[in-house]
Amino acid sequence: MEQEKIDRINHLAHKAKTIGLTPEEIQERRCLREEYLAAIRASLVSQLDNTYVQDQDGNVHRLEKKK
């Protein structure tokens, strides 16, 4: 996610705490938050896909997704 979008989320959060948001800004904040969370989830999935565990015997296993 681009830094300018993160800055916009922070700006809207600060504005919501101080003077409040218009309905358009509330919708914009909701969309930006959803995009931000999707990016975090994708990053975490990618990191877990590249994680390996070594057992006591020295064998290396890739983490498997739960069904």
ABEGO torsion letter per residue (X at the ends): XBAAAAAAAAAAAAAAAAAEBBAAAAAAAAAAAAAAAAAAAAAAAAAAAABBBBBAAGBBBBBBBBX
